[in-house]
Amino acid sequence: MKPIFVPAELHPLIKWQVIRSARDQDLAASDYAAMPDYPMEESNKAAFLTYRQGLRDIPDQGSDPDAVEWPSKPPFLK
């Protein structure tokens, strides 16, 4: 879940630390579905892989932490 920065004038390095922590939590929260024996419908696999790749790509989105585009969590994930 994309973090909301209060106060907005936090230093960018602190914002990136918060973003990385939130990103890592989202990745960890979806790890269960990446297991080979997890019963995922074939039609959901592409959305799941796109979501996880989007999370991993967050640090590559540029230098402005306020402009980070957070990937949408697929509705079938818990």
URTANOR-V501280 format. One record per residue. SS is DSSP state (alpha for helix, beta for strand, coil for the rest). PHI is phi in degrees with one decimal (* if undefined). PSI is psi as a letter, one per 20 degrees, with the letter a starting at -180 (none if undefined). Layout:
<<SS:PHI:PSI> <SS:PHI:PSI>>
This chain:
<<coil:*:p> <coil:-64.5:p> <coil:-71.7:q> <coil:-108.0:p> <coil:-94.7:o> <coil:-128.7:o> <coil:-77.2:q> <coil:-67.4:h> <coil:-88.8:k> <coil:-59.8:q> <coil:-63.2:q> <alpha:-55.0:h> <alpha:-64.7:h> <alpha:-67.5:g> <alpha:-60.3:g> <alpha:-64.8:h> <alpha:-64.4:g> <alpha:-66.0:g> <alpha:-62.0:g> <alpha:-61.4:g> <alpha:-63.1:g> <alpha:-65.1:g> <alpha:-62.4:g> <alpha:-62.7:h> <alpha:-64.6:g> <alpha:-65.2:g> <alpha:-63.2:g> <alpha:-62.9:h> <alpha:-69.9:i> <coil:-107.9:j> <alpha:-58.3:h> <alpha:-56.3:h> <alpha:-77.8:i> <alpha:-87.4:i> <coil:-69.2:q> <coil:-61.5:h> <coil:-94.9:j> <coil:-72.5:p> <coil:-78.5:n> <coil:-104.6:p> <coil:-64.3:q> <alpha:-56.9:h> <alpha:-69.8:i> <alpha:-95.0:i> <alpha:-62.5:g> <alpha:-64.2:g> <alpha:-64.3:h> <alpha:-64.4:g> <alpha:-65.0:h> <alpha:-64.6:g> <alpha:-61.5:g> <alpha:-64.9:h> <alpha:-66.0:h> <alpha:-60.3:h> <alpha:-64.8:g> <alpha:-66.7:h> <coil:-84.0:i> <alpha:-53.9:g> <alpha:-64.0:i> <alpha:-92.0:j> <coil:-84.3:j> <coil:123.3:a> <coil:-100.5:i> <coil:-97.0:o> <alpha:-65.1:h> <alpha:-77.5:i> <alpha:-102.0:j> <coil:-65.3:p> <coil:-96.2:o> <coil:-87.9:p> <coil:-69.2:q> <coil:-78.5:p> <coil:-74.8:p> <coil:-62.3:q> <coil:-65.8:i> <coil:-81.0:i> <coil:-82.7:q> <coil:-72.2:none>>
